[in-house]
Amino acid sequence: MSHCVCVCGGRKPCKDVIDVSWGDKHRGGVQPLTFVRQVLAACLYPQLIHSYKLPGDVRQRVQSLLGACDGGSVGSYTPTGGISYIQCSVSNFISRRDGGVPSSPENIFMTSGSQRSIMQVLKMLADFHNQASLPTGVLTAVPTYSSFKMMLQRLGAVIAPYYLDEEQGWAMEVEELHRALQASKDVCNTVALYVINPGNPTGHVQSRKCIEKVIRFAAEERLFLMADEVYQESVFGEGSEFVSYKKVLSEMGPPLSHTVELASFHSASKGFMGE
């Protein structure tokens, strides 16, 4: 077997290195789900509905989706938040995921990917606070993924860095959030806290107790809370369990559940779908 050289200079017994740093499952060799691709194909070319080469459940799903589109076509214009039928489906998924905690379809906004939705929220925050004398700041974990930094730079916003505790498995500590917020006061107008759970690139999964502390911190400091949860279906560590920020905030009850502003993000491109 041939060898390849790793970044640190050591030699490893492998022929190729697969770059999975972007979470691109299909690039890494994972095959797309047949059901998903068949539904997409028939939605784009509805004549396939009449082909018995497609399974019955695929044809049924396509008919439901096209029936929810104006004119029976995916080419028709849709409301800003997305097709109502799909919003309801996503809302039902969230409620099941969170053990029955209610989810409203009106609070679901569909985009062409989580990165676009994060960008839209960041732009909204930056535009709203653009009259401040200092640039808009977002409390952001270190380490984080590079494209988030680039999004902030495009908007003229800046990172207010908080550091994850490597010795505790890259845990998030509220004491560090307080330090980072105080340190940012002369540099930027910090208006939001961005958290990634499960972490990227660290993989750390936050406990419910940690999430509660973070929510209380956001409430005390009047920060908009952005919870990036696109890796929620990729939790495999022993004793680790994903709990959504929405679920915890809802179960904490008033006044927090009525006052803390939260936007959470999920994506079909991660988890088992990889689309």
PyMOL commands that set and color helices and strands:
alter all, ss='L'
color gray80, all
select helices_A, chain A and resi 34-44+46-50+56-67+70-72+84-97+105-107+114-128+146-155+166-168+174-184+208-221+245-252+256-259
alter helices_A, ss='H'
color red, helices_A
select strands_A, chain A and resi 4-5+11-12+136-142+158-163+189-196+224-228+262-265
alter strands_A, ss='S'
color yellow, strands_A
deselect
rebuild
show_as cartoon
